[in-house]
Amino acid sequence: MTGYVFLLLLMTTTLILGVGLVFLQRVKRMAEASKLPQRDEGSGDERKFLAENWNLVEKTALEHGMTPDELANVRRRVFG
C-alpha cells in the first residue's frame, strides 16, 4: 500500500514539474517575442505591389480572418 502512495506522489510531482516547465518556456518565448523589433512599413516596391493588387489583397485578407479595422489600418499605411 505504501508503495502505491509513493508512486502516486512521485507521478503527481513529475506532472506538476512538467507543466510548470512548459508554462515557463511559454512565458520566456512571449517575453523574447515582445523584444523583437517592430516590422517596418515596407519598401516602396512592396507598397506599389500591394496598391496595384489591392482588390486581391483585400479579398484574401478578409477570407483569412483579418477584421475590417485591421484591413483599414493596412490600407492607410499602403496608400498613405
Secondary structure, DSSP 4 states (H G I P E B T S, - for coil): -HHHHHHHHHHHHHHHHHHHHHHHHHHHHHHHHHTSPPPP---HHHHHHHHHTHHHHHHHHHHTT--HHHHHHHHHHHH-
